[in-house]
Amino acid sequence: MQTQFNITQLANSHIAEAERVLRKCVHCGFCLATCPTYVLLGDERDSPRGRIYMIKGMLESGSAADKATVRHVDRCLSCLSCMTTCPSGVDYMHLVDYVRSHIAETYQRPLFERLIRRMLAVLLTRPNLFRLAVIAARGPGLVGQFFPGSLGALMRLSFRPVYAPSWVDRPQIIAAQGASRRKRVALLNGCVQKALAPQINEATVRLLSRHGCEVVVVKGAGCCGALSLHQGERAAAETWARANIEAFSAQHRQAPLDAVVSNASGCGTMVKDYGRLFRDNPDLAESAAEIAGKARDITEVMAELGPLNTIGLGKLRVAYHGACSLQHGQKLHEGPKALLTEAGFDVCEAAEGHLCCGSAGTYNILQPDLARRMLERKAEMLEQTEPDIIATGNIGCMTQIASGTHIPVVHTAELLDWATGGPIPPALAGRSLAT
């Protein structure tokens, strides 16, 4: 794509990077068939190629974002399916992240929308506060009805009552089981997941420990920053990321870490990008790159540790849903399925597995109508495989899909933990499962 930025504009490193990304686009249109919003709406402006045209015009002119551009960029899920498809290597992920920052700086959203976005930024990044909100959303009367549609539904969907922090939330060291320690890893235990589904972190710690890992829950680590970044709040995202880098770096200096493990694929994608986020920061660039280089999804670590110490569960049929941030963001898709197969499950994958379920961080709250349509399509495809269980590697996908199907939705780490001697996942307890 030909661009027309002037020298002054290109002196801005973000504009210079945007120009390099824009120039790679050759208008081929391969991205159209794999973009969830284009598949649903058929509007070129709701495709990666169409958004790129709008972004190019806005940035070249140096103008503030207008209502039309904001509407179509907001409809983008950042699922990154287009990047998996693109033959030219267009770095759409970083382009749209920068554009969201530009929108936040130049566009005045309606008051109610600003309030919702502010509430999300505050609630979803602070587990204790979100835990209180979950309790309120379940309660009777006006308090339980205060939270808007999809946000209230998400908080009422928690997989079990969560009134107190989990035992894995506090900073500690969990010893490796077995005669010798194989790895020393830090757990990125996330934010909203700790309030919605603490059993995921618990299963992850048991699984790692059982297979010879010493697991460190690091003091000072928290939200990865992805939620803020995807809302255009780059400064807030950098603040969250900086805290994690400093916390993990301090732990690594104290005793070397082999990996920083994430079990929420959206968080893992963000942490793996810390090096890029701080590449122009002379104080943090080196440590950010080091932590990013150590970031691993739980399935990556388990594949490195293999083989699994399974106990021989029956042959349950598992439909695997590849979270977008895992299969497109981290390019991890076959590995999780291979682990589930090794654990003894009959693994299948639904049609259109590359398309997003509609969760996408806060997308199902901010774009509820589109998210609902994506969910209905995803649930139908998953149910057609007639599984006993749906497995995925991201809390957002779990809550979204669970709201649209009767089939239990379980985290991959929970299934691997169960198959190697851990307790049955809470979502499966009391259910009659064919084995």
Rosetta blueprint (number, residue, H / E / L):
1 M L
2 Q L
3 T L
4 Q L
5 F L
6 N L
7 I H
8 T H
9 Q H
10 L H
11 A L
12 N L
13 S H
14 H H
15 I H
16 A H
17 E H
18 A H
19 E H
20 R H
21 V H
22 L H
23 R H
24 K H
25 C L
26 V L
27 H L
28 C L
29 G L
30 F H
31 C H
32 L H
33 A H
34 T H
35 C L
36 P H
37 T H
38 Y H
39 V H
40 L H
41 L H
42 G L
43 D L
44 E H
45 R H
46 D H
47 S L
48 P H
49 R H
50 G H
51 R H
52 I H
53 Y H
54 M H
55 I H
56 K H
57 G H
58 M H
59 L H
60 E H
61 S H
62 G L
63 S L
64 A L
65 A L
66 D L
67 K H
68 A H
69 T H
70 V H
71 R H
72 H H
73 V H
74 D H
75 R L
76 C L
77 L L
78 S L
79 C L
80 L L
81 S H
82 C H
83 M H
84 T H
85 T H
86 C L
87 P L
88 S L
89 G L
90 V L
91 D L
92 Y H
93 M H
94 H H
95 L H
96 V H
97 D H
98 Y H
99 V H
100 R H
101 S H
102 H H
103 I H
104 A H
105 E H
106 T H
107 Y L
108 Q L
109 R L
110 P L
111 L H
112 F H
113 E H
114 R H
115 L H
116 I H
117 R H
118 R H
119 M H
120 L H
121 A H
122 V H
123 L H
124 L L
125 T L
126 R L
127 P H
128 N H
129 L H
130 F H
131 R H
132 L H
133 A H
134 V H
135 I H
136 A H
137 A H
138 R H
139 G L
140 P L
141 G H
142 L H
143 V H
144 G H
145 Q H
146 F L
147 F L
148 P L
149 G H
150 S H
151 L H
152 G H
153 A H
154 L H
155 M H
156 R H
157 L L
158 S L
159 F L
160 R L
161 P L
162 V L
163 Y L
164 A L
165 P L
166 S L
167 W L
168 V L
169 D L
170 R L
171 P L
172 Q E
173 I E
174 I E
175 A L
176 A L
177 Q L
178 G L
179 A L
180 S L
181 R L
182 R L
183 K E
184 R E
185 V E
186 A E
187 L E
188 L E
189 N L
190 G L
191 C L
192 V H
193 Q H
194 K H
195 A H
196 L H
197 A L
198 P L
199 Q H
200 I H
201 N H
202 E H
203 A H
204 T H
205 V H
206 R H
207 L H
208 L H
209 S H
210 R H
211 H L
212 G L
213 C E
214 E E
215 V E
216 V E
217 V E
218 V L
219 K L
220 G L
221 A L
222 G L
223 C L
224 C L
225 G L
226 A H
227 L H
228 S H
229 L H
230 H H
231 Q L
232 G L
233 E L
234 R H
235 A H
236 A H
237 A H
238 E H
239 T H
240 W H
241 A H
242 R H
243 A H
244 N H
245 I H
246 E H
247 A H
248 F H
249 S H
250 A H
251 Q H
252 H H
253 R H
254 Q H
255 A L
256 P L
257 L L
258 D L
259 A E
260 V E
261 V E
262 S E
263 N L
264 A L
265 S H
266 G H
267 C H
268 G H
269 T H
270 M H
271 V H
272 K L
273 D L
274 Y H
275 G H
276 R H
277 L H
278 F L
279 R L
280 D L
281 N L
282 P L
283 D L
284 L L
285 A H
286 E H
287 S H
288 A H
289 A H
290 E H
291 I H
292 A H
293 G H
294 K H
295 A E
296 R E
297 D E
298 I H
299 T H
300 E H
301 V H
302 M H
303 A H
304 E H
305 L H
306 G L
307 P L
308 L L
309 N L
310 T L
311 I L
312 G L
313 L L
314 G L
315 K L
316 L L
317 R E
318 V E
319 A E
320 Y E
321 H L
322 G L
323 A L
324 C H
325 S H
326 L H
327 Q H
328 H H
329 G H
330 Q L
331 K L
332 L L
333 H L
334 E H
335 G H
336 P H
337 K H
338 A H
339 L H
340 L H
341 T H
342 E H
343 A L
344 G L
345 F L
346 D E
347 V E
348 C E
349 E L
350 A L
351 A L
352 E L
353 G L
354 H L
355 L L
356 C L
357 C L
358 G L
359 S L
360 A L
361 G L
362 T L
363 Y H
364 N H
365 I H
366 L H
367 Q L
368 P H
369 D H
370 L H
371 A H
372 R H
373 R H
374 M H
375 L H
376 E H
377 R H
378 K H
379 A H
380 E H
381 M H
382 L H
383 E H
384 Q H
385 T L
386 E L
387 P L
388 D L
389 I E
390 I E
391 A E
392 T E
393 G L
394 N L
395 I H
396 G H
397 C H
398 M H
399 T H
400 Q H
401 I H
402 A H
403 S L
404 G L
405 T L
406 H L
407 I L
408 P L
409 V E
410 V E
411 H E
412 T H
413 A H
414 E H
415 L H
416 L H
417 D H
418 W H
419 A H
420 T L
421 G L
422 G L
423 P L
424 I L
425 P L
426 P H
427 A H
428 L H
429 A L
430 G L
431 R L
432 S L
433 L L
434 A L
435 T L
